[in-house]
Amino acid sequence: MADKKTQEKTIIITIVEILYSALAVAWFLFPLLKIDGNILSPYKYVSYLLVTKNDHFLVTQILYLFYLVPVISAFKVVMLPLRFVLPFLGKPNRVIPSFLNVLSSLLVVAFYIHYIFLFAENLDFLLNLDYIIYIIFATSLIINLGFFIYFIKQMEKLSKTYREYLIYQRELDKEMTTSKVKNKRKKGKVLISIQQKLMLSFIILILIIIISLSYFILTDYRITLLDTVEDTGILLASQSANYYKINFHDEVSIETYISKAKYDNELSKFQFDSLTFYQIQSQSNNYLARFSTSPDIIRQELPAEEMETYQKSDRGIEYYNAAEKTFGFGIPVSVGSKLIGYSVVKYQEEIIYAPFFQALLRVILITSLYVYISIFFVMIFGDMIVFPLLFLRMNVMQIGLVLLKMTHGEVKKSPALLTYDDKVRTRDEIRALSVEFQEMVTVIRGIIPYISTST
């Protein structure tokens, strides 16, 4: 029965391997990524970064690992007919093929994480990604987790202690199956394992620590970003106001100033959306845009609500336009005692908060990475705790089964049947508990000859 289940599981995993290998090859060649107006495939992604991201040259060189995805997929296909000749390389229930499954799917997941790290500046970027990208990412993540757990199980079987436990458990299960007291075991059925409890505890602890720290740090970072842009915007609006005031009648100089500001803006980290001079109209007392780095704004009227905000202080007051999602910083321009207009600098909200969004996204991705790593370490180091407990449990169950058989008259009452095979090799509290059980069994063996069968 066990061999049949193993064969069925191997067949299912082999089918998943082949299907995912085909998907991985198609993913590697099919162009889906939209970068700076270019539609690229993962095949061209690394070459593109080498040309455009020279400051990340070393990281880009490491990204050549992505080319392993089609290589592993091709290897899987080649080894399919050879899995019986070279089982250690072809059969999915062996360590090397199992590890390659984990690596291949992990590289696909890592590829998209790197892509998002490098290019995502706002939520619209994520919303506008091709849905096929999300399908491939989700599929790779699910398959990676499945292959990862399966790989850990294969690693466990390399442990001599674990193999002994499996043999021990099969023998005890066989013995309990032939016994009239087999249903007694259901009362002691494990619902949540120690590994699962450890994993859940570590995940919750990691999430609490990272989320709490990130909340305070990112909140301060968001405020700092807005303060920095506010200082920059007010300074630029103030400098422009002074220039308009001095060169009010020299349109050529102002146009030159606007052109230079537009050029400098293209080199700035926080690029403003527009720098505009609004001039009063004598007939209507309205303020119309006369000069601007954005030609579409020229001849547009300065909204009354925004103008009233800028009038509150000579130092410039921040104005937020919820409809356009822009922050405005305006300075009144006066010649003598006469107000002639306003110098206004506007920033798109997404430009201001792009570093904040990137930091938030990276925190989420790094948190997910830590959770993933914690699962890996808990499953590995949890075995050091679980294996001794499993042996202890098996020993106690064996003693309990023998006593129950004596009670039901299935076996003759005999102290010789009560043997405690101590397989716990650790040097901790579990070892001490195992010794205590062994001593308890010794006491029971000494008492049994003096107790009648009916008692």
PLY file of the C-alpha trace (Angstrom):
ply
format ascii 1.0
element vertex 455
property float x
property float y
property float z
element edge 454
property int vertex1
property int vertex2
end_header
0.00 0.00 0.00
2.79 2.41 0.95
4.71 1.62 -2.26
1.57 2.21 -4.32
1.02 5.60 -2.72
4.67 6.49 -3.30
4.39 5.57 -6.98
1.22 7.61 -7.39
2.87 10.60 -5.72
5.95 10.24 -7.95
3.77 10.14 -11.08
1.90 13.29 -10.02
5.14 15.15 -9.28
6.62 14.05 -12.63
3.56 15.43 -14.46
3.85 18.72 -12.56
7.57 18.85 -13.44
6.92 18.46 -17.16
4.05 20.96 -17.25
6.01 23.53 -15.28
9.11 22.99 -17.45
7.04 23.82 -20.54
5.63 26.91 -18.80
9.14 28.00 -17.72
10.53 27.79 -21.26
7.56 29.75 -22.64
8.00 32.33 -19.84
11.69 32.77 -20.66
11.09 33.45 -24.35
7.72 35.22 -24.38
7.88 39.07 -24.17
5.72 40.41 -21.35
7.77 43.03 -19.49
7.07 46.68 -20.20
10.15 48.76 -19.41
10.53 52.37 -20.54
8.27 51.76 -23.53
10.09 48.54 -24.47
8.42 45.13 -24.39
11.04 42.61 -23.31
11.21 38.92 -22.50
13.21 37.60 -19.52
15.70 36.47 -22.16
16.49 40.13 -23.01
15.97 41.53 -19.51
19.53 41.08 -18.25
21.07 42.51 -21.44
18.80 45.54 -21.16
19.90 46.16 -17.56
23.57 45.92 -18.51
23.05 48.80 -20.92
20.72 50.99 -18.85
21.68 50.20 -15.23
25.46 50.35 -15.11
25.41 51.26 -11.40
23.95 47.82 -10.75
26.53 45.99 -12.86
27.50 43.38 -10.22
23.86 42.64 -9.40
23.07 42.40 -13.10
25.84 39.84 -13.56
24.26 37.73 -10.82
20.96 37.94 -12.69
22.41 35.64 -15.34
21.28 32.90 -12.95
17.82 33.40 -14.51
19.18 31.62 -17.58
19.24 28.45 -15.46
15.44 28.25 -15.71
15.30 26.98 -19.33
18.47 24.93 -18.74
16.85 23.09 -15.81
13.62 22.69 -17.79
15.50 21.16 -20.72
17.41 18.92 -18.32
14.11 17.68 -16.87
12.81 16.76 -20.31
16.06 14.97 -21.26
16.11 12.99 -18.00
12.49 11.88 -18.33
13.28 8.72 -20.37
16.53 8.21 -18.40
15.05 8.40 -14.91
15.27 4.62 -14.44
18.87 4.47 -15.71
20.02 7.49 -13.65
17.43 7.67 -10.86
19.53 10.02 -8.69
19.31 12.61 -11.51
15.92 11.80 -13.03
13.49 10.66 -10.35
11.72 13.58 -8.64
11.82 11.82 -5.26
15.62 12.05 -5.16
17.47 14.99 -3.60
19.13 16.50 -6.71
16.03 16.54 -8.97
13.94 17.77 -6.05
16.40 20.61 -5.40
16.39 21.58 -9.11
12.60 21.87 -8.97
12.89 24.25 -6.03
15.64 26.28 -7.74
13.83 26.63 -11.07
10.55 27.88 -9.60
12.40 30.06 -7.09
14.36 31.82 -9.86
11.11 32.72 -11.65
9.69 34.17 -8.40
12.99 36.02 -7.73
12.95 37.43 -11.27
9.62 39.21 -10.78
10.58 40.36 -7.29
13.71 41.98 -8.76
11.67 43.51 -11.58
9.22 45.07 -9.10
12.09 46.22 -6.86
13.72 48.03 -9.73
10.82 49.58 -11.64
7.71 49.85 -9.41
7.27 53.48 -8.36
3.53 53.59 -7.70
0.45 51.43 -7.40
-0.50 52.02 -11.04
2.63 50.14 -12.09
1.37 47.01 -10.33
-2.20 47.47 -11.54
-1.09 47.81 -15.17
1.03 44.67 -15.21
-0.16 42.01 -17.62
-2.41 39.52 -15.82
-0.34 36.68 -17.30
2.60 37.93 -15.21
0.54 37.47 -12.05
-0.57 34.02 -13.18
3.03 32.93 -13.80
4.20 34.48 -10.52
1.41 32.86 -8.46
1.87 29.50 -10.19
5.64 29.57 -9.61
5.19 30.57 -5.97
2.70 27.79 -5.25
4.79 25.20 -7.08
7.93 26.42 -5.32
6.33 26.02 -1.89
5.13 22.54 -2.82
8.52 21.49 -4.20
10.22 23.10 -1.20
8.21 21.08 1.32
8.76 17.95 -0.75
12.51 18.67 -0.85
12.62 18.99 2.95
10.86 15.63 3.23
13.49 14.07 0.97
16.24 15.60 3.10
14.62 14.16 6.22
14.82 10.68 4.70
18.59 11.07 4.49
18.64 11.13 8.29
19.34 7.68 9.77
17.31 8.63 12.83
14.28 9.50 10.75
14.51 6.30 8.71
14.62 4.29 11.94
11.55 6.13 13.13
9.64 5.33 9.90
10.48 1.62 10.25
9.55 1.75 13.92
6.25 3.47 13.14
5.32 0.99 10.37
5.96 -1.96 12.67
3.86 -0.42 15.43
1.05 0.47 13.01
1.04 -3.11 11.72
0.88 -4.43 15.28
-1.96 -2.07 16.21
-3.90 -2.96 13.07
-4.04 -6.63 14.12
-5.02 -5.75 17.67
-8.54 -5.39 19.06
-7.50 -2.13 20.75
-6.46 -0.35 17.55
-9.16 2.32 17.91
-7.64 3.50 21.18
-4.96 5.30 19.21
-7.42 7.80 17.76
-7.65 9.52 21.13
-4.00 10.51 20.88
-4.11 11.73 17.30
-1.90 14.76 16.61
-3.93 17.66 15.19
-1.25 20.36 15.17
2.40 19.31 15.13
5.20 20.99 17.05
6.76 22.08 13.76
3.52 23.82 12.77
3.34 25.57 16.14
6.97 26.69 15.87
6.42 27.87 12.31
3.32 29.83 13.26
5.09 31.38 16.28
8.12 32.44 14.23
5.98 33.87 11.44
3.84 35.88 13.87
6.94 37.13 15.71
8.66 38.18 12.48
5.53 39.93 11.22
5.02 41.81 14.51
8.65 43.00 14.65
8.94 44.03 11.00
5.47 45.60 10.72
5.82 47.62 13.94
9.31 48.89 13.03
8.31 49.57 9.44
5.21 51.50 10.47
7.13 54.05 12.56
10.07 54.31 10.18
7.94 54.62 7.03
5.59 57.12 8.68
8.56 59.37 9.54
9.97 58.80 6.04
6.70 59.88 4.43
6.61 63.08 6.49
10.28 63.77 5.72
9.68 63.38 1.99
6.82 65.88 2.02
8.82 68.33 4.14
11.77 68.07 1.75
9.62 68.68 -1.31
7.82 71.52 0.48
11.12 73.27 1.29
12.34 72.73 -2.29
9.04 73.89 -3.82
8.78 77.04 -1.71
12.43 77.91 -2.41
11.95 77.46 -6.17
8.68 79.44 -6.14
10.37 82.21 -4.13
13.38 82.39 -6.47
11.07 82.45 -9.49
8.92 85.17 -7.90
11.99 87.38 -7.46
13.04 86.74 -11.06
9.57 87.61 -12.39
9.58 90.75 -10.28
12.94 91.96 -11.59
12.34 91.00 -15.24
8.61 91.68 -15.35
8.78 93.57 -18.68
11.43 91.30 -20.28
9.51 88.36 -21.74
12.60 86.92 -23.45
14.48 86.65 -20.14
11.51 85.01 -18.46
11.13 82.50 -21.31
14.84 81.72 -21.01
14.47 81.26 -17.26
11.50 78.90 -17.79
13.45 76.85 -20.35
16.43 76.51 -18.00
14.14 75.49 -15.12
12.56 72.85 -17.34
15.99 71.47 -18.29
17.20 71.40 -14.67
13.97 69.68 -13.66
14.72 66.72 -15.94
17.89 66.07 -13.93
16.18 66.41 -10.56
15.22 63.46 -8.33
11.91 65.08 -7.37
10.72 66.53 -10.65
8.05 69.21 -10.42
4.97 68.94 -12.61
4.95 72.61 -13.59
6.46 76.00 -12.78
3.99 78.75 -13.66
3.67 82.52 -13.40
0.06 83.64 -13.05
-0.48 87.33 -13.99
-3.41 89.48 -12.93
-5.92 90.60 -15.58
-6.87 94.23 -15.01
-10.36 93.86 -16.50
-11.48 90.94 -14.30
-8.98 90.67 -11.43
-8.47 87.05 -12.43
-5.03 85.45 -12.62
-4.12 83.69 -15.87
-1.01 81.59 -16.55
1.32 83.66 -18.71
4.55 81.65 -18.50
4.84 77.95 -17.66
7.09 74.94 -18.14
3.91 73.12 -19.17
2.42 74.71 -22.34
-1.01 73.22 -21.63
-1.37 75.42 -18.54
-0.83 78.75 -20.35
-3.96 80.96 -20.41
-5.57 78.82 -17.70
-7.02 80.60 -14.68
-5.67 80.21 -11.16
-8.56 78.72 -9.09
-9.92 81.09 -6.45
-9.57 78.53 -3.65
-5.92 77.92 -4.52
-5.23 81.66 -4.79
-6.74 82.27 -1.34
-4.43 79.61 0.09
-1.33 81.32 -1.33
-2.47 84.70 0.02
-2.29 83.48 3.63
1.48 83.79 3.88
4.31 85.53 2.07
6.46 82.42 2.65
4.18 80.23 0.57
1.53 77.76 1.69
1.07 74.19 0.53
-2.10 73.54 -1.50
-3.35 70.02 -2.23
-5.59 69.41 -5.24
-7.42 66.14 -4.56
-8.82 65.91 -8.10
-5.43 66.27 -9.81
-3.49 64.70 -6.90
-0.96 67.53 -6.91
0.76 69.62 -4.24
1.13 73.33 -5.07
3.50 75.87 -3.51
2.81 79.51 -4.36
4.50 82.85 -3.66
2.81 86.24 -4.34
4.70 88.49 -6.81
4.47 92.21 -6.02
5.94 95.28 -7.68
6.08 97.95 -5.02
2.83 97.59 -3.11
0.91 96.22 -6.10
0.24 92.47 -6.41
0.80 91.44 -10.03
0.62 87.67 -9.82
1.76 84.40 -8.27
4.72 82.12 -8.81
3.44 78.54 -8.43
5.31 75.23 -8.39
3.30 72.00 -8.53
4.35 68.42 -7.84
2.51 65.23 -8.64
1.70 63.28 -5.48
2.98 60.03 -6.98
6.35 61.69 -7.74
6.70 62.85 -4.14
5.73 59.52 -2.63
7.46 57.27 -5.19
10.42 56.62 -2.81
7.92 55.92 -0.01
6.00 53.47 -2.18
9.23 51.74 -3.19
10.31 51.50 0.46
6.90 50.11 1.46
6.96 47.58 -1.35
10.46 46.47 -0.43
9.46 46.06 3.20
6.59 43.80 2.09
8.86 41.76 -0.16
11.64 41.48 2.44
9.09 40.48 5.09
7.81 37.78 2.76
11.39 36.62 2.22
12.01 36.39 5.96
8.80 34.43 6.42
9.91 32.07 3.66
13.34 31.62 5.25
11.78 31.11 8.68
9.68 28.26 7.27
12.86 26.69 5.90
14.77 26.91 9.18
11.83 25.86 11.33
11.32 22.75 9.22
15.02 21.88 9.48
15.72 22.74 13.12
12.26 21.65 14.20
13.27 18.11 13.31
15.86 18.22 16.08
12.99 18.66 18.55
10.36 16.59 16.80
12.37 13.42 16.11
13.21 12.69 19.79
9.61 13.37 20.75
8.40 11.02 18.03
10.59 8.22 19.39
9.43 8.96 22.91
5.81 8.87 21.76
6.33 5.59 19.89
7.91 3.97 22.96
5.11 5.09 25.23
2.50 3.93 22.71
4.20 0.55 22.46
4.18 0.07 26.23
0.56 1.24 26.38
-0.42 -1.18 23.62
1.17 -4.14 25.40
-0.62 -3.23 28.65
-3.93 -2.91 26.80
-3.41 -6.31 25.18
-2.77 -7.82 28.59
-5.94 -6.18 29.88
-8.00 -7.58 26.96
-6.43 -11.00 27.29
-4.81 -10.90 23.84
-1.40 -11.78 25.28
-0.25 -13.58 28.39
0.58 -11.40 31.37
4.38 -11.25 31.33
6.92 -8.60 32.40
9.19 -9.72 29.55
6.79 -8.15 27.03
7.35 -4.71 28.51
10.58 -3.52 26.90
11.48 0.13 26.56
13.92 0.71 23.68
15.32 4.15 24.40
16.22 5.73 21.03
16.40 9.34 22.23
20.00 10.49 21.75
19.68 14.15 22.68
21.11 15.71 25.84
18.20 17.86 26.92
14.88 17.70 28.79
13.46 15.22 26.26
16.30 12.81 27.06
15.63 13.24 30.79
11.93 12.54 30.21
12.78 9.40 28.23
14.93 8.15 31.14
12.04 8.79 33.54
9.70 6.73 31.33
12.26 3.95 31.19
12.45 3.88 34.98
8.66 3.89 35.17
8.49 0.87 32.84
11.05 -0.89 35.06
8.79 -0.29 38.07
5.73 -1.61 36.19
7.64 -4.74 35.14
8.43 -5.37 38.81
4.79 -4.97 39.87
3.10 -7.06 37.16
3.98 -10.52 38.64
2.11 -9.55 41.80
-1.06 -8.41 40.00
-3.68 -10.96 38.93
-5.07 -11.05 35.40
-8.56 -10.10 36.61
-7.18 -7.12 38.55
0 1
1 2
2 3
3 4
4 5
5 6
6 7
7 8
8 9
9 10
10 11
11 12
12 13
13 14
14 15
15 16
16 17
17 18
18 19
19 20
20 21
21 22
22 23
23 24
24 25
25 26
26 27
27 28
28 29
29 30
30 31
31 32
32 33
33 34
34 35
35 36
36 37
37 38
38 39
39 40
40 41
41 42
42 43
43 44
44 45
45 46
46 47
47 48
48 49
49 50
50 51
51 52
52 53
53 54
54 55
55 56
56 57
57 58
58 59
59 60
60 61
61 62
62 63
63 64
64 65
65 66
66 67
67 68
68 69
69 70
70 71
71 72
72 73
73 74
74 75
75 76
76 77
77 78
78 79
79 80
80 81
81 82
82 83
83 84
84 85
85 86
86 87
87 88
88 89
89 90
90 91
91 92
92 93
93 94
94 95
95 96
96 97
97 98
98 99
99 100
100 101
101 102
102 103
103 104
104 105
105 106
106 107
107 108
108 109
109 110
110 111
111 112
112 113
113 114
114 115
115 116
116 117
117 118
118 119
119 120
120 121
121 122
122 123
123 124
124 125
125 126
126 127
127 128
128 129
129 130
130 131
131 132
132 133
133 134
134 135
135 136
136 137
137 138
138 139
139 140
140 141
141 142
142 143
143 144
144 145
145 146
146 147
147 148
148 149
149 150
150 151
151 152
152 153
153 154
154 155
155 156
156 157
157 158
158 159
159 160
160 161
161 162
162 163
163 164
164 165
165 166
166 167
167 168
168 169
169 170
170 171
171 172
172 173
173 174
174 175
175 176
176 177
177 178
178 179
179 180
180 181
181 182
182 183
183 184
184 185
185 186
186 187
187 188
188 189
189 190
190 191
191 192
192 193
193 194
194 195
195 196
196 197
197 198
198 199
199 200
200 201
201 202
202 203
203 204
204 205
205 206
206 207
207 208
208 209
209 210
210 211
211 212
212 213
213 214
214 215
215 216
216 217
217 218
218 219
219 220
220 221
221 222
222 223
223 224
224 225
225 226
226 227
227 228
228 229
229 230
230 231
231 232
232 233
233 234
234 235
235 236
236 237
237 238
238 239
239 240
240 241
241 242
242 243
243 244
244 245
245 246
246 247
247 248
248 249
249 250
250 251
251 252
252 253
253 254
254 255
255 256
256 257
257 258
258 259
259 260
260 261
261 262
262 263
263 264
264 265
265 266
266 267
267 268
268 269
269 270
270 271
271 272
272 273
273 274
274 275
275 276
276 277
277 278
278 279
279 280
280 281
281 282
282 283
283 284
284 285
285 286
286 287
287 288
288 289
289 290
290 291
291 292
292 293
293 294
294 295
295 296
296 297
297 298
298 299
299 300
300 301
301 302
302 303
303 304
304 305
305 306
306 307
307 308
308 309
309 310
310 311
311 312
312 313
313 314
314 315
315 316
316 317
317 318
318 319
319 320
320 321
321 322
322 323
323 324
324 325
325 326
326 327
327 328
328 329
329 330
330 331
331 332
332 333
333 334
334 335
335 336
336 337
337 338
338 339
339 340
340 341
341 342
342 343
343 344
344 345
345 346
346 347
347 348
348 349
349 350
350 351
351 352
352 353
353 354
354 355
355 356
356 357
357 358
358 359
359 360
360 361
361 362
362 363
363 364
364 365
365 366
366 367
367 368
368 369
369 370
370 371
371 372
372 373
373 374
374 375
375 376
376 377
377 378
378 379
379 380
380 381
381 382
382 383
383 384
384 385
385 386
386 387
387 388
388 389
389 390
390 391
391 392
392 393
393 394
394 395
395 396
396 397
397 398
398 399
399 400
400 401
401 402
402 403
403 404
404 405
405 406
406 407
407 408
408 409
409 410
410 411
411 412
412 413
413 414
414 415
415 416
416 417
417 418
418 419
419 420
420 421
421 422
422 423
423 424
424 425
425 426
426 427
427 428
428 429
429 430
430 431
431 432
432 433
433 434
434 435
435 436
436 437
437 438
438 439
439 440
440 441
441 442
442 443
443 444
444 445
445 446
446 447
447 448
448 449
449 450
450 451
451 452
452 453
453 454
